[in-house]
Amino acid sequence: MGHGGRILHFIDGRETPSADGRLFDNIAPATNEVVSEVARGGPAEVERAVAAARAALAGSWSGTTTEERAALLDRAADLIELRGEELARIESRDTGKTLAMASTVDIPRAIANFRFFAGAIRHEETGFHHMGSALNYTLRKPVGVVGLISPWNLPLYLLSWKTAPALAMGNAVVAKPSELTPGTASILAEILFEAGFPAGVFNVVHGFGPEAGQALVEHEDVLAISFTGGTGTGRRVGVAAAPLFKKLSLELGGKNPTIIFADAGFDAAVDSALRASFLNQGQICLCGSRLLVERPIHDRFVEKLVSLTKELVIGDPAAPDTFLGSLVSHGHRDKVESYVALAREEGGEVRCGGTRPDLPAPFDQGAFLTPAIITGLPAGCKTATEEIFGPVVTVHPFDDEAQALAMANGVDYGLSASLFTRDLDRAHRVAAALQTGLVWVNTWLLRDLRTPFGGVKGSGLGREGGKWSLDFFSETQNICIRLSEASE
Ligand code: NAP
């Protein structure tokens, strides 16, 4: 962060203001205080950052070996770990999430992402295809300058999920973090530079999506875009990138079902559904915002879920017993609240929450909303099919497997699902029939970084994670060598 509480762009190894000096306010949503000013970038800053990235690719960066890049990634992980407390504090301040969540999930997972991709390239094997008369081998090359656009819900975690593989494969990066959560991206830029990545290899341009983000997507020298964000924005990114034939990875929204069969371990299923509903204030793309519960246990399940939800502590994000901090902004709270009102209009019963809690100063000014559980809605209504991305869930009874699947698949999204049953055959059958990129059985949010991550339908395009990330952030080239004319 620059002097006087200013967060500047990071271009070519230096903190850089916008050419026209424009700034915008960074607001802590838990208190509604302005905590810093942020440089507001646009096409001019994207141009400078892309030029710096191109220069880095033309310089020493392109000559680095796999082992050198892996060592740099490990060093970056060490430095993030060293500054872990500071990063967690800033993440909690910018997002309103609890400090506990930032320190036990966001920052450790950012560290893990760098260590994981350091290991991944050390152990990577590329293709080799022998034909008898010829042999083929596959080279992996960096794509070039890649643009990384990330959302506000898990700011450093998701940016590092893209940055680590992009750098591992030898690309140069221009990142555009969410305007709502600029703090940790700038610190990451400092850390990567300190770790030894050459100037221009990792650049950050702050600003608003339609200005800085759009300019990055439209820049003809940016050859790949990895975007995580909402489905509507993803569509705009796709429309801008497609005519330029950019590589495109889109990780978009979700309306994920949690399916609970009557034979499930009841208490474990309720606990898991509770976390899936409200962790990070329900602002995780993988949150289970639709609970489909087999009718014989529906009422008991709702009763237990409501009673556990009422016990969740909401308020000061830094207090150790707080489970729910504030939403990311007042504007976002308005949007989430409007869905609670819509649910009532659509005939739903709000069983708990959906209100602004009575909190002491300074949190009385914050964007808090108590966690809401809604029953009695038809599964096809707007509240139950549109992504709300907040602490609001709907619960729906079902009578058999076919109905559960029809409800689970009856939305425009297809990111993840979790199902709870003790019947192994059913678990396999239902999991395979779900139209989602990820399925959890008897758990939620258990992640192995080697596995493919991404969604179908309106939840996105492509996969990231493990070798899928390495594929996305590289161009493969096949080289075929004829061995001898005689053997043809
Ligand atoms: P968003 O509004 O779509 O923004 C995502 C990013 O795109 C931000 O950096 C945003 O900048 C930028 N942006 C906005 N308009 C743009 C444009 N025209 N061109 C280029 N970039 C543009 O999403 P969000 O509200 O930050 O995040 C919540 C959404 O992300 C939810 O839908 C959630 O499901 C999804 N998400 C998906 C995953 C996944 O892995 N599938 C993970 C996490 C979140 P500004 O902030 O300045 O607008």
Residues whose N, C-alpha, C, O or C-beta is under 5 A from the ligand:
A	BS01	NAP	I149 S150 P151 W152 K176 P177 S178 E179 L180 G207 F208 G209 P210 G213 Q214 T228 G229 G230 T231 T233 R236 E251 L252 G253 G254 C285 F389 S459
